[in-house]
Amino acid sequence: MYVLGFDIGGTKSAVVLANIEDTQVSFLGRYERKTVPDWKKVLNELEENGRKIAKEHGISIGSNEGVERIGISCGGPLSSDRRQILSPPNLPGWDRVPVIDYLEKKMGIPARLENDADAGALAEWRFGAGQGCRSMIFLTFGTGLGAGLILDGRLYRGASGLAGEAGHIRMEKDGPVGYQKSGSLEGFCSGGGIARMAEIEGIKASAKELAAMAEMGDEKALKIFERSGAIFGRGLAVLIDLLNPERIIAGSVYARSHHFLDSAMYRELKKEALAPSLAACRILPAALGERIGDYAAISAALE
């Protein structure tokens, strides 16, 4: 099956063409551009280049042997019917964007929209570290912290499509602000949160830069990651006790820097989580690496 995937991000957006056969994915082409408030300009350019990539490979749009579906991964909020993008904080100007109607009309094939955490969960479940399990949690641990929930073999969205907003859970009375809440899980356990924790310590550095400092043995950097890991462990304990998953898979910062987080994380998990539930759960870094956005976009088409 040929699928076009649109990955809409706050900084960059991309379109990919992929051929999917069971759990095997072949990416045939990719085009990326800067995301701007003019959503029609972004979608039109991605659509045009998606067509161009397909044409270069001799693949038509919409025939039985051509591109059959479109998948779209985008940060929320999204409408509960998953047809509109509703003013995400990192997408100024993208207000009530009818992305499904717009792309289906332009391309003449079915399109599906998922938020980035849910799409990431589907991607890791189908193609990555979640293969073979029926209940898993995917945590973005990137710029922010969102969760995608696969429960009993199905994506769980909740009553109004907002299930999985783990980053909003308050972990401390005070602390770095994440998800517009001080002391939230996102405030301590995200790329943005780690950078804010560093700033409190007088260090101006991104999570990547702080990880490089930690690799060099910088004590302040190591302590910041230890603090983040401890809060992460407590947050994971809540999720494990509530949902009893087989696996928790975390991306981005955790995938790159879990060796700085794991010791404090497991220490808190052993203190806080129910022992039988913890024993049944494996905590793993995301397996799809820097291409998870591409996999997430095509996975949205399959749901």
Secondary structure, DSSP 8 states (H G I E B T S, - for coil): -EEEEEEE-SSEEEEEEEEEETTEEEEEEEEEEE--S-HHHHHHHHHHHHHHHHHHTT--BSSTTSEEEEEEEE-S-B-TTS--B---TTSTT--SB-HHHHHHHHH-S-EEEEEHHHHHHHHHHHHSTTTT-SSEEEE--SSS--EEEEETTEEE--TTS-TT-GGGSB-SSS--EETTEETBHHHHSSHHHHHHHHHHTT----HHHHHHHHHTT-HHHHHHHHHHHHHHHHHHHHHHHHH--SEEEE-HHHHHHHHHHHHHHHHHHHHHS-HHHHHT-EEEE-SSGGGHHHHHHHHHHH-
